[in-house]
Amino acid sequence: MLNQLIISSFRGMTNENFLFWQKTHIVGKNGSGKTHILDAIHLATGAKNLYGNTQLDPENRIEILFWENFQNASYIFASDDKREFFLVQGKKISKPKYLEELPFRTVYVSPFDMNILYFSPAMRREYLDDILSRAYAQFSKIKRDYEQVMRQRNALLKKIREDGVAQDGLDFWDQKFAEIAVQYGLYRERYIRYITEKIPEFPDFFAHYQVRVKYEGNWIYQENPENFIRNYLQENRQRDIFSGHTHIGPHRDDFSILMKIDQDEEHSVQFFLSRGEMKMILLGLKVIEADFIAKQTEKQLILLVDDIFAELDENNIILFLNIIIQHQIILTSQKSLPDGINHEKFTCINLVNS
């Protein structure tokens, strides 16, 4: 269990120390630092913050302490003028090694998540990739390799356009790009498939609708995705040269949530469901995210729940908390917990007067 957070410096917070229990409720008004506490835990467990202020200061230092083998184990996330770094028991190690030794993963439930389908495709792509980076140690490297190959192909496209370099070199980069794009895309498709398989297990969130999540990158569903991408790149080479960009691959894909209207028609849920129904579907996705990460990593989870009381009615809040109750939960709000929640299970950190 995460039992202590020590913030030396993070987003204006200095020399702060917080103790946590299996169920912790942080209450405070806007601007009291509730979200900063959750952000600090999330970053220190190797994740990234997708929304809000994602810029790190030069001298961040966040330490989380877990009770392991009858003693506290220290895990530190920090940054200097050049980069972020990680320490375990005071020893600096690489981020993959840090994640391997870290006994927990976090799942962050934010009010912003309630709007994920209304965001840009780029934010939905980041949403998927953040989940996959916490579920699979190797995924971040595959993503970096993909981005590097794409940059090199795009650089060659621009040289061909601006300097008249021969186009023959694109054959090599088309092949490299197709190979790494398929590796990357298959991870995303695997998670989308997992969501679809799990939806029937959570009917309270998806109601009586026939709902599925669709990956909007049709190349991944081709019989031979690698050949499909390579052929597409060759057929559209002149357009890529003219623009200096690669027009197919995970960097352009998206996902959507569809519901069946009748036997043959599917439409996006956001055009047919109420705002409240949409919030429940998106909260269901967070439940499935937690289930997926726990299964893939075989590590315990910490649910960081940031002030969702303003987004949901009391019954749905209770439903959600009852579903995730087996995990360690740290939740924030501006007011006390709803009456339907067992208050005795939660220990309160009150920031109202701090």
C-alpha positions as CSV (number, residue, x, y, z in Angstrom):
1,M,0.0,0.0,0.0
2,L,1.1,3.5,-0.7
3,N,1.4,5.1,2.7
4,Q,3.3,8.3,2.3
5,L,3.9,11.1,-0.2
6,I,6.7,13.6,0.3
7,I,6.8,16.6,-2.0
8,S,10.1,18.5,-1.9
9,S,9.1,20.7,-4.9
10,F,6.2,20.4,-7.3
11,R,4.0,23.0,-8.9
12,G,4.4,25.5,-6.1
13,M,4.2,22.9,-3.3
14,T,7.3,22.6,-1.2
15,N,8.1,20.4,1.9
16,E,4.7,18.8,2.0
17,N,4.1,15.4,3.6
18,F,0.9,13.4,3.3
19,L,0.0,10.0,4.9
20,F,-2.4,7.7,3.1
21,W,-4.6,4.7,4.0
22,Q,-6.4,2.0,2.0
23,K,-9.2,4.5,1.5
24,T,-8.3,8.2,1.7
25,H,-10.6,11.2,1.0
26,I,-8.9,14.5,0.4
27,V,-11.3,17.4,0.8
28,G,-10.6,21.1,0.0
29,K,-11.8,24.0,-2.0
30,N,-10.5,24.9,-5.5
31,G,-6.9,25.9,-5.5
32,S,-6.1,24.0,-2.2
33,G,-3.8,21.5,-4.0
34,K,-6.0,18.4,-4.2
35,T,-5.3,17.8,-7.9
36,H,-1.5,18.5,-7.4
37,I,-1.4,15.7,-4.8
38,L,-2.9,13.2,-7.3
39,D,-0.7,14.4,-10.1
40,A,2.4,14.0,-8.0
41,I,1.5,10.4,-7.2
42,H,0.6,9.6,-10.8
43,L,4.0,11.0,-12.0
44,A,5.9,9.2,-9.3
45,T,4.4,5.9,-10.4
46,G,5.8,6.3,-13.9
47,A,2.7,7.7,-15.6
48,K,2.2,11.0,-17.4
49,N,-0.5,13.6,-16.9
50,L,-2.6,14.0,-20.0
51,Y,-4.6,17.1,-19.1
52,G,-4.1,20.4,-17.5
53,N,-0.6,21.6,-16.6
54,T,1.8,19.0,-18.0
55,Q,4.9,21.2,-17.9
56,L,7.5,20.1,-15.3
57,D,9.6,22.6,-13.3
58,P,13.4,22.2,-13.4
59,E,13.7,21.0,-9.8
60,N,10.7,18.7,-9.2
61,R,11.2,16.0,-6.5
62,I,8.4,13.7,-5.4
63,E,8.9,10.7,-3.2
64,I,6.4,7.9,-2.6
65,L,6.8,5.4,0.2
66,F,5.3,1.9,0.1
67,W,5.2,-0.5,3.1
68,E,7.0,-3.6,1.9
69,N,8.5,-6.5,3.9
70,F,8.0,-4.6,7.2
71,Q,9.8,-1.5,6.0
72,N,9.2,1.6,3.8
73,A,10.5,1.3,0.2
74,S,11.3,4.7,-1.4
75,Y,10.6,5.6,-5.0
76,I,11.5,9.0,-6.2
77,F,10.5,10.9,-9.4
78,A,12.7,14.1,-9.9
79,S,13.8,16.4,-12.7
80,D,16.7,18.8,-13.3
81,D,17.3,21.4,-16.1
82,K,17.8,18.6,-18.7
83,R,15.5,15.7,-18.0
84,E,13.5,13.7,-15.5
85,F,15.0,10.8,-13.6
86,F,14.0,8.0,-11.1
87,L,15.5,6.6,-8.0
88,V,14.7,3.5,-5.9
89,Q,16.0,3.4,-2.4
90,G,18.2,6.4,-3.3
91,K,19.8,4.7,-6.4
92,K,19.2,6.3,-9.8
93,I,17.9,3.8,-12.4
94,S,16.3,3.9,-15.8
95,K,12.5,4.4,-16.1
96,P,11.9,0.8,-17.5
97,K,13.8,-0.6,-14.5
98,Y,11.9,1.8,-12.1
99,L,8.6,0.6,-13.5
100,E,9.7,-3.0,-13.2
101,E,10.5,-2.6,-9.5
102,L,7.5,-0.4,-8.7
103,P,4.9,-2.6,-6.9
104,F,1.9,-0.5,-8.1
105,R,0.3,1.2,-11.1
106,T,-2.1,4.1,-10.9
107,V,-5.3,4.7,-12.7
108,Y,-6.4,8.4,-12.8
109,V,-10.0,9.3,-13.0
110,S,-10.3,13.0,-13.9
111,P,-13.3,15.3,-14.8
112,F,-11.5,15.7,-18.1
113,D,-12.0,12.0,-18.8
114,M,-15.7,12.7,-19.0
115,N,-15.1,14.6,-22.2
116,I,-12.6,12.4,-24.0
117,L,-14.9,11.8,-27.0
118,Y,-15.2,15.6,-27.4
119,F,-11.4,16.2,-27.5
120,S,-9.2,16.2,-30.5
121,P,-8.0,12.8,-32.0
122,A,-4.5,13.6,-30.8
123,M,-5.7,13.6,-27.2
124,R,-7.5,10.3,-27.7
125,R,-4.4,8.8,-29.2
126,E,-2.4,10.0,-26.1
127,Y,-5.1,8.5,-23.9
128,L,-4.7,5.1,-25.5
129,D,-0.9,5.2,-25.5
130,D,-0.7,6.2,-21.8
131,I,-2.7,3.2,-20.9
132,L,-0.5,0.9,-23.0
133,S,2.7,2.4,-21.6
134,R,1.5,1.5,-18.1
135,A,0.4,-2.0,-19.1
136,Y,3.4,-3.0,-21.2
137,A,7.0,-2.2,-20.4
138,Q,8.1,-2.5,-24.0
139,F,5.4,-0.3,-25.5
140,S,7.1,3.1,-24.9
141,K,10.2,1.9,-26.8
142,I,8.0,0.8,-29.7
143,K,6.3,4.2,-29.8
144,R,9.7,6.0,-29.7
145,D,11.0,3.8,-32.5
146,Y,8.0,4.5,-34.6
147,E,8.3,8.3,-34.1
148,Q,12.0,8.2,-35.0
149,V,11.4,6.2,-38.2
150,M,8.5,8.6,-39.2
151,R,10.7,11.6,-38.6
152,Q,13.5,10.2,-40.8
153,R,11.0,9.3,-43.5
154,N,9.5,12.8,-43.3
155,A,12.9,14.4,-43.4
156,L,13.7,12.5,-46.6
157,L,10.3,13.6,-48.1
158,K,11.3,17.2,-47.6
159,K,14.8,16.7,-49.1
160,I,13.2,15.2,-52.2
161,R,10.8,18.1,-52.5
162,E,13.3,20.9,-51.7
163,D,16.7,19.5,-52.8
164,G,15.7,17.1,-55.6
165,V,17.1,14.1,-53.8
166,A,16.4,10.8,-55.6
167,Q,13.2,9.0,-54.4
168,D,14.8,5.5,-54.3
169,G,15.7,5.9,-50.7
170,L,12.0,6.0,-49.7
171,D,11.7,2.2,-50.4
172,F,13.9,1.5,-47.4
173,W,12.0,3.9,-45.1
174,D,8.6,2.7,-46.4
175,Q,9.5,-0.8,-45.3
176,K,10.9,0.3,-41.9
177,F,7.8,2.4,-41.3
178,A,5.3,-0.3,-42.2
179,E,7.1,-2.8,-39.9
180,I,7.1,-0.6,-36.8
181,A,3.6,0.9,-37.5
182,V,2.1,-2.6,-37.4
183,Q,3.8,-3.4,-34.1
184,Y,2.6,-0.1,-32.6
185,G,-1.0,-0.4,-34.0
186,L,-1.4,-4.0,-32.8
187,Y,-1.0,-2.9,-29.2
188,R,-3.7,-0.4,-29.6
189,E,-6.0,-2.8,-31.4
190,R,-5.4,-5.4,-28.6
191,Y,-6.7,-2.9,-26.0
192,I,-9.7,-1.9,-28.1
193,R,-10.6,-5.6,-28.5
194,Y,-10.2,-6.1,-24.7
195,I,-12.7,-3.2,-24.1
196,T,-15.2,-4.8,-26.5
197,E,-14.9,-8.1,-24.7
198,K,-15.3,-6.6,-21.2
199,I,-18.2,-4.3,-21.9
200,P,-20.9,-7.0,-21.2
201,E,-19.4,-7.5,-17.7
202,F,-20.3,-3.9,-16.7
203,P,-23.9,-3.5,-17.7
204,D,-24.5,-0.8,-15.1
205,F,-22.2,1.5,-17.0
206,F,-23.2,0.7,-20.5
207,A,-26.9,0.2,-19.8
208,H,-29.0,-1.8,-22.2
209,Y,-27.2,-0.4,-25.3
210,Q,-25.2,-2.6,-27.7
211,V,-22.0,-0.6,-27.5
212,R,-18.6,-1.2,-29.0
213,V,-15.4,0.7,-29.3
214,K,-14.0,1.0,-32.9
215,Y,-10.4,1.7,-33.7
216,E,-10.4,4.3,-36.5
217,G,-7.4,3.0,-38.5
218,N,-8.7,0.6,-41.0
219,W,-5.3,-0.5,-42.2
220,I,-4.9,-2.6,-39.0
221,Y,-7.8,-4.8,-40.0
222,Q,-6.4,-5.7,-43.4
223,E,-5.3,-9.3,-44.1
224,N,-1.7,-8.2,-44.3
225,P,-1.4,-4.7,-42.6
226,E,2.3,-4.4,-43.4
227,N,1.8,-4.9,-47.1
228,F,-1.2,-2.6,-47.0
229,I,0.8,0.3,-45.5
230,R,3.7,-0.2,-47.8
231,N,1.5,-0.2,-50.9
232,Y,-0.4,2.8,-49.6
233,L,2.8,4.7,-49.1
234,Q,4.0,3.9,-52.6
235,E,0.6,4.8,-54.2
236,N,0.5,8.1,-52.3
237,R,4.2,9.0,-52.5
238,Q,3.8,12.2,-54.5
239,R,1.3,13.5,-52.0
240,D,3.6,12.7,-49.1
241,I,6.5,14.4,-51.0
242,F,4.4,17.5,-51.7
243,S,3.3,17.8,-48.0
244,G,6.5,16.5,-46.3
245,H,4.3,14.2,-44.1
246,T,3.3,10.6,-43.8
247,H,-0.4,10.2,-44.2
248,I,-1.1,6.8,-42.7
249,G,-0.3,5.1,-39.4
250,P,-1.0,5.3,-35.6
251,H,-0.1,9.0,-35.5
252,R,-3.3,9.7,-37.6
253,D,-5.6,7.1,-36.1
254,D,-8.5,7.6,-33.6
255,F,-11.1,5.6,-31.8
256,S,-14.9,6.0,-31.4
257,I,-17.7,4.5,-29.3
258,L,-20.6,3.2,-31.4
259,M,-24.0,2.0,-30.5
260,K,-26.3,-0.1,-32.6
261,I,-29.5,1.7,-33.5
262,D,-31.1,-1.2,-35.4
263,Q,-30.0,-4.4,-37.0
264,D,-27.8,-2.8,-39.6
265,E,-26.9,0.7,-38.3
266,E,-24.3,1.9,-35.9
267,H,-23.8,5.5,-34.8
268,S,-21.6,7.4,-32.5
269,V,-23.0,7.5,-28.9
270,Q,-22.4,11.2,-28.5
271,F,-25.2,11.9,-31.0
272,F,-27.8,9.7,-29.3
273,L,-27.1,9.6,-25.6
274,S,-27.6,12.1,-22.9
275,R,-24.7,13.8,-21.2
276,G,-25.3,11.7,-18.1
277,E,-25.3,8.5,-20.1
278,M,-22.1,9.5,-21.8
279,K,-20.4,10.1,-18.5
280,M,-21.4,6.6,-17.3
281,I,-20.0,5.0,-20.5
282,L,-16.7,6.9,-20.1
283,L,-16.5,5.9,-16.4
284,G,-17.1,2.3,-17.5
285,L,-14.0,2.7,-19.7
286,K,-12.0,3.7,-16.7
287,V,-13.2,0.6,-14.8
288,I,-12.0,-1.5,-17.8
289,E,-8.7,0.4,-17.9
290,A,-8.1,-0.6,-14.3
291,D,-9.0,-4.2,-15.0
292,F,-6.7,-4.3,-18.1
293,I,-3.6,-2.7,-16.3
294,A,-4.0,-5.0,-13.3
295,K,-4.3,-8.1,-15.5
296,Q,-1.3,-7.2,-17.8
297,T,1.1,-6.1,-15.1
298,E,0.0,-8.4,-12.2
299,K,0.6,-5.4,-9.9
300,Q,-1.7,-3.8,-7.4
301,L,-3.6,-0.6,-8.4
302,I,-4.1,2.8,-6.8
303,L,-7.2,4.6,-8.1
304,L,-6.7,8.3,-8.1
305,V,-10.2,9.9,-8.3
306,D,-10.2,13.6,-8.8
307,D,-13.4,15.5,-7.9
308,I,-15.9,13.6,-10.1
309,F,-18.7,14.5,-7.7
310,A,-19.6,17.5,-9.8
311,E,-19.8,15.2,-12.9
312,L,-22.0,12.4,-11.6
313,D,-25.1,12.0,-9.5
314,E,-24.8,10.4,-6.1
315,N,-26.1,6.9,-7.1
316,N,-23.6,6.7,-9.9
317,I,-20.7,7.8,-7.7
318,I,-21.6,5.0,-5.2
319,L,-21.9,2.5,-8.0
320,F,-18.4,3.4,-9.3
321,L,-16.8,3.4,-5.9
322,N,-18.3,0.0,-5.1
323,I,-16.9,-1.4,-8.3
324,I,-13.3,-0.3,-7.5
325,I,-13.5,-0.7,-3.8
326,Q,-11.0,-3.7,-3.8
327,H,-8.2,-1.3,-4.8
328,Q,-6.4,1.4,-2.8
329,I,-8.4,4.6,-3.5
330,I,-7.4,8.2,-3.0
331,L,-10.2,10.5,-4.0
332,T,-10.7,14.3,-3.8
333,S,-13.7,16.5,-3.5
334,Q,-14.8,19.9,-2.4
335,K,-17.4,18.5,0.0
336,S,-18.0,15.5,2.2
337,L,-18.7,12.1,0.7
338,P,-22.3,11.1,-0.2
339,D,-24.3,9.5,2.5
340,G,-24.5,6.3,0.6
341,I,-20.8,5.7,1.0
342,N,-19.5,4.0,4.1
343,H,-17.6,6.9,5.6
344,E,-15.9,4.7,8.2
345,K,-13.8,3.1,5.4
346,F,-12.3,6.5,4.4
347,T,-9.7,8.5,6.3
348,C,-10.0,12.2,5.6
349,I,-7.2,14.7,4.8
350,N,-8.7,18.1,5.2
351,L,-7.1,20.9,3.1
352,V,-9.9,23.4,3.8
353,N,-7.8,25.3,6.4
354,S,-4.4,24.6,5.0
